[in-house]
Amino acid sequence: MADILILTASFGMGHNSVSNALKEQIESEDKHVKIVIADILEIVNPKIKSFSSKMYCELTENYPIVYNAFYDIKVNYKNNILDSVFCNLCYKKFYEYMLIEKPKVIISTFPLCSCIVSKIKEEYNAYVNLITVITDVVDSWEWIYKGTNMYMVPTNEIKNRLINKGINKNIIIVTGIPVKKEFINRNINFSVKNKNSILIVLSGVDNISKNMLYELDKNNNIKIKIVTGRNKKLFNKLSDCVFTNIEVYGYVNNLNQMMDESLFIVTKPGGVTIFEAISKELPLIVLNSNIGQEKGNIEFIKQNKLGIVINDLGNLPYVFDYYINNTGIINYYCKNMRRIRKTINYKRFFGSVLSEVIMV
């Protein structure tokens, strides 16, 4: 049995990361609360979990037009047919799981999870508090369901958009996208003046020019740290190179510390990574994307001037040269991140969740 059930899905790493961050932070407030993290696909149909994850990667990486066609339906249409069909096929299976776990609160970090729990509340008149955590800077209809008791949203702008869609403002809390505790606090001993590295995170990138990296390596004024994450193929490719000022890492456990020491982070526009950077007040250089939810994240970066968007990693040598010699712009981006950071209210969320657990 669980006091709090956190639902995720294996479509990219963001939803799992948010789920783990929520569990960690709630437990830091009350270690006696029992929290279970579960993959919705593992519960309702384990056979399609691996297939669905591979299909997601295939579409986003190789067939973005097809992916975006499906995504646009989910964004623009309330109670979209795609999620509704899947929900109708599997909500009964999930209800059986709910009867065993008997959660007092369900936290959804994936739209389909919200859809299924909302359907169960309607069909079975089930009493459970459903909290939906929006994990990208979007206001898509795929996240919005009648049975939701509370929304955690990334920004005030997204809150206002949900209000315009008819959601009661009193059930919307601006929390940012939840990140682990290690990213919330930054090392204030590192100012722009004494930061000496640029962090490049390439866990989701397969193609990068060695010639471009050798060009970057010529810059003796800055240390460049490349993290390939679980991308072993890329790690092996880069490890064969002999660099002077570039260090190559695979999966690391101290990414938060590396961020503290860096002037910029170069990364893909994932929601979690963006809010890790905001928490660290670390300006972003993000690779442009035409993938649905990532486009929303990119617009957020542009509108709030949190960094820059590049179309080609090959431009990095010129970008680095410019910004290293213009630290005033870096300070400007940091100031904008500080402004966003001040709008995030974790404590109100945890208080609301724990009060629901205690009251029920």
BELKATA-V264278 format. One line per field, one symbol per residue. ss: DSSP state (h for helix, s for strand, l for the rest). A space follows every 10 residues. Layout:
ss = ???
This chain:
ss = lllsssssll lllhhhhhhh hhhhhhhhhl llllsssssh hhhhlhhhhh hhhhhhhhhh hhlhhhhhhh hhhhhhllll hhhhhhhhhh hhhhhhhhhh hlllssssll hhhhhhhhhh hhhhllllss ssslllllll hhhlllllls sssllhhhhh hhhhllllhh hsssllllll hhhhllllll lhhhllssss sllllllllh hhhhhhhlll llssssslll lhhhhhhhhl lllllssssl llllhhhhhh lsssssssll hhhhhhhhhh lllsssslll lhhhhhhhhh hhhhllssss llhhhhhhhh hhhhllhhhh hhhhhhhhhh hllllhhhhh hhhhhhhhhl
